[in-house]
Amino acid sequence: MRRAGRTTALLVVLGAVLAVLGAGPAQAAGYRYWSFWEGSGSGWTYATQGPSLVRPDDGAVQGFRFSVSKDSQDSAKPRRAPEFAKICADTPAEDGTKRIALVIDPGTAADAPAGETPPTQRTACARVAPDASAAEALASVAKPLRYSSDAMLCAISGYPGSGCGEQVSGDGNGSGNSSGSGNGTGTPDASASDSASPAGSAASSASGGSGGSGGGPSAGVLVGVGAVLLLGIAAVVQARRRRG
């Protein structure tokens, strides 16, 4: 009888543990979008403002990368180095204008929406007015651009042909209907018209935080498992005492 009681108690504990683990997300979601980057001698930095708000100086390098990612920490950088001297070598300086080097990286086939093939990555040197924004520099060399109703940058040079910051499953396939809106570090904001990336808050909540792999149970789940185990052990001990 004692063995039967212990076995029953252990099965209850095991069932509770499996229930807690099953409650966690199987895969973290990501977003398919054009991210915006600022280049320097040390490489690429995720922009803290959208391209319509950034007004780069002459000699600046701006990058755009299309990919699937969960948030800014997970986002793929442009694969070409930010080399202003090379990109603008054939565009001499002129009074009353500034030169902005642009790196446009449409990403890989794995990042592309179903049925679309990413064009070849390229660079361009935009000569624009001294007060021009990065978005205006991009528009001068990479039309057509496509924006959403909340001012999110959806397509550069017509790529992709449809979609805008849509949510995709953890394996990069499938899509949802959430492009989100927000403000702050390079996220969509209709009033600011400054976006080249999906809402940070939406991406963060979908992935359970920034910078994680999203593949295993979260810390909260593990804590819950530990609590269930402790309760189960306590129940077994108490049952032994009563029958002893």
Buried (B, 14 or more C-beta within 10 A) or exposed (E): EEEEBBEEBBEBBEEBBEEBBEEBBEEBBBBBBBBBBBBEEEEBEBBEBBBBBBBBEBEBBBBBBBBBBBBBBBBBBBEBBBBBEEBBEEBEEEEEBBBBBBBBBBBBEEBBBEEBEBBEBBBBBBBBEEEBBBBBBBBBBBEEBBBBEBBBBBBBBEBBEEBBBBBBBBEEEEBEEBBBBBBEBBBBBBEBBBBBBBBBBBBBEBBBBEEBEBEEBBEEBBEBBEEBBEEBEEBBEEBEEEEE
